[in-house]
Amino acid sequence: MSLTDTLGSLAIASKGHFMTGVSTDIGTSFIKPAGSVGDTLHGNAVVTAMGKSLAYTRVDFTNDTGTLVAYGHHTKYIGKSSSHRDNVEFTEDGEGLIEKST
């Protein structure tokens, strides 16, 4: 579950949030064995929705063959952090920053 927490938070940060808020709900479902010691586990996190108060993420965990072995969900309260002065805005491709006008 800590990977769901970390990756969900990073997904919110990837949307420009300097602070990623407080967890209100989190869970992970393990559906298949992930492999053996030394195998690689891949994680992919996406923000599924983001409003003024809450952000929702989903994290998929796959093994080296691409088989889904677990998935997580993470809901975070972002009400106070959504207007933080250090938040940034990214270009549509996510590669650059859009400068704030002062």
Secondary structure, DSSP 8 states (H G I E B T S, - for coil): -HHHHHHHHHHHHTTT-SS--EEEEEEEEE-S----TT---EEEEEEEEE-SSEEEEEEEEE-TT--EEEEEEEEEE-TTGGG-TT--EE-TTSSSEE----
